[in-house]
């Protein structure tokens, strides 16, 4: 099977994978999805302030998912496979989702640069 993929397809899918991975692993809006796989650990720092950390659950499937979701690179591999499968198995919808995620990724990257320039 010869895959007809242009460099622009790869760039778009790469940006979409980047944005979707960040959405799953870091963004507050998807915390409800991550929460069942983590436990909160509270520790007191040397200044006497409480700090809360998230750690993957300790057993079974929840541990596996917690480990996966705490690893940006690991989640990125699965998200990349999903994006590529979506592109090839449902091209019409796949292209729409990929375009939305790619544009969102570009916006996120621009926001990071602007924030750095403004010192935020």
Secondary structure, DSSP 8 states (H G I E B T S, - for coil): ------HHHHHHHHHHHHHHHHHHHT-GGGHHHHHTTEEEEEEE-TTS-EEEEEEE-SSHHHHHHHHHHT-HHHHHHHHHHHHHHHHHHSHHHHHHHHHHHHHHHHHHHHHHHHHHHHT-
